[in-house]
Amino acid sequence: AVRRELGDGRLDCVRLHEIAVSDRSGPVEMRLSRRLDGGAYSVSSTICEPLPAMADGFPWLSLEERATVECVTLDAFAPAHGIEAVELLWCDVEGAERQVIEGGRKTLERTRWAFVEVWDRPLFAGQWVRADMLAALPGWRVEAEIENNLLLRNEASP
C-alpha cells in the first residue's frame, strides 16, 4: 500500500525501506492482514500474536497468512543510514510499539516527537497499553491524543 501511494514520485524526499522494526534484528514471522469484508486492502500486518480482543474488535480482518520478513532495530537502522536526529517518529506497528521502543532507546534520545498508536486494552500478546507506554517513556510529555494515538514530545530534546 505504501509503495502504491508513493509510486507516482510525489514524495521524492521519502525513501521506502521494506523492513520490519522491532527489538531485534534478523528474520521474523509477520502475520499479513487481509480484509474479509471485500475491502480494497488492509494495512494491519503485524509481527505480534493477536489476542481474542483483536478478532472481537476487528471481525473483518484476517491475520492468518504469514511470511518471513527481515527485521531491524531503530538503533541499528539509524546509524546504518546516517540518521543522527529524528524530528518525528511515527510508530503505528500493530501491537509492536513496545518492541520498537525497546530496540530504539538510543535513537529515541535523539528524537523530538513521537506519534504512537496506543489502546486502552491489549489487542496483541505483550502489547503495551497507554499506562505502560507512558511509564516506559519517562521525560516524554503527552501533547495531544488523537483517537488511539498519542503525540509525545521528548522534553530533553531542544
Residue, then its C-alpha position, 0 to 999 in steps of 0.5 A: a500500500v505504501r509503495r502504491e501511494l508513493g509510486d507516482g514520485r510525489l514524495d521524492c524526499v521519502r525513501l521506502h525501506e521494506i523492513a520490519v522494526s522491532d527489538r531485534s534484528g534478523p528474520v521474523e514471522m509477520r502475520l499479513s492482514r487481509r480484509l474479509d469484508g471485500g475491502a480494497y486492502s488492509v494495512s494491519s500486518t503485524i509481527c505480534e500474536p493477536l489476542p481474542a480482543m483483536a478478532d472481537g474488535f476487528p471481525w473483518l480482518s484476517l491475520e492468518e497468512r504469514a511470511t518471513v520478513e527481515c527485521v531491524t532495530l531503530d538503533a541499528f537502522a539509524p546509524a546504518h543510514g546516517i540518521e543522527a536526529v529524528e524530528l518525528l517518529w511515527c510508530d503505528v506497528e500493530g501491537a509492536e510499539r513496545q518492541v520498537i521502543e525497546g530496540g530504539r532507546k538510543t535513537l529515541e534520545r535523539t528524537r523530538w516527537a513521537f506519534v504512537e498508536v496506543w489502546d486502552r486494552p491489549l489487542f496483541a500478546g505483550q502489547w503495551v497499553r497507554a499506562d505502560m507506554l507512558a511509564a516506559l517513556p519517562g521525560w516524554r510529555v503527552e501533547a495531544e491524543i488523537e483517537n488511539n494515538l498519542l503525540l509525545r514530545n521528548e522534553a530533553s530534546p531542544 
